[in-house]
């Protein structure tokens, strides 16, 4: 009967082909309709969240106005001009009130976000926190300091979107550990800031909240994934922020926006209560860390966080309090340095920043020793990329089910979702022409099995041992090296993920690393950029050149690195670089 029915459908004399054609057309129409309905539902969810954001900012504006009325005559401009250390001192001695500081920063944050779109939510509990700290007998280390929080760090009563639809509607029932500790130290978390979709991009754009601009030049990206934090702090709307870093996501936006930022040793700060699209990935170490306008602010934040309360709230964090003696030491350092890593040729301003900083450090009495990270191609391709996407990017691609890909991420996403076989074939085809791109495609295939994953973890451990042995042989205290910069033009970060080689190395190694601005791009740098060819002469080198064009006057930074758990030494080195760079600018 089944065969007879099939023949009837296929037999033209029965009109079967017309029937089959109609069925196929109906099926195609149904698929198109379902897809349209799915997109419509996604759009509605995003529109609801945008409306909620607008209402939250209105509530923030009203709260700032109310606080301003309660404290008339407050010199907002003066408050905003103070460094964080000055602000802390005045708050503790009582010459400034927490209310006046909070509403000053609320007002400025509103002004900044209208210009560059960096704030995505008002943490309405800040008013309760304000009252709470005023009633505490002991003032914490961050008493009365308003602080901004990256989107994916949980705050009670708010969503952590991750820039993705799948996380919308999930209102958090409690604060992350880091937010709890900040509050116990007297800080006032008051806004959440924008990120790129998935946070695995160092631009700052998603379809829910839109594109964040660099406040120093709106044609440029603020960097990412902690881009909203960088933009807000750089424009004066926050004095201290919390970001996160798995490939450079604190250090890159700090570089692009002229800030100081620290990626601590992994697990030095608790990560409990943080949203991620790649939970379970252990091959590359991510961490939370502070971002601010100066190194002393970073150090004070770390000192406040590394306290008994954090060690109790998260017993997996080693109970290592901040070592003030190391941070304040003035002992001359033995510093390794390199101007380029051999994977991506540094831009002219990146290279010059290292050369000038090296000379300043040498003139100040430190010993500078040439250092070259071993096997950098192997690290970037086999340890970082294959490790980060050890599942062949399957978890990340799954996150996009029920979502729409942001245009700035489309180039990356389209590569991630290619079938493994296609990636392998493309890698073989491209190897003779573009070997670096071919290796990257091969690495994106992942590890393939649990046995291979174990081997991959073993390879990371072996490389770390080799790196430390080379460090020890040269008797180094710290290392000075480039950080990617200057700020990229919009749209390039998503096409140059591998250009994070200068920062992702230290996520693979799990070394503390920080960024310090040391100058600005000159016209001579821009002129020299015209002759930039790169190491490979492939499309990536051309894109990097295009990405950094038009940056005269924008910040240039360097990266400072120490061995694991020596975060205080890393900060002390950063402080030294900062002081020398400031002294040079004053004398110019």
Secondary structure, DSSP 4 states (H G I P E B T S, - for coil): -HHHHHHHHH-GGGTHHHHHHHHHHHHHHHHHHHHHHHHHHHHHHHHHHHHHHHHHHHHHHHHHHHHHHHTTT--HHHHHHS-HHHHHHHHHHTSS-HHHHHHHHHHHHHHHHHHH--EEEE-TTHHHHHHHHHH-SSPPTTTT-EEEEETTB--TTS---TTSGGGTT---SS--HHHHHHHHTT-EEEEEE---TTS-SSS-EETTTEEPEETTEEEEE--SSSHHHHHHHHTTS-SEEEEEESSSTTHHHHHHHT-EEEEPPTTSS--TTB--TTTT--SS--EEEEEESSHHHHHHHHHHHSSHHHHHH-TTS------HHHHT-----EEEE-S--SSSPPPHHHHHHHHHHHHHHHHTT-EEEE---TTHHHIIIIIIIHHHTTTTTHHHHHHTTTS---HHHHHHHHHHTS-HHHHHHHHHHHTTT-HHHHHHHHHTT---SHHHHHHHHHHHHHHHHHHHHHHHHTT-SEEEEE---SPPBTT-GGG-GGGGHHHHHHHHHT--EEEEEEEE--HHHHHHHTT--TTT-SHHHHHHHHHH-S-TTSEEEEEEE--TT-HHHHHHHHHHHHHHHHHHHHH-
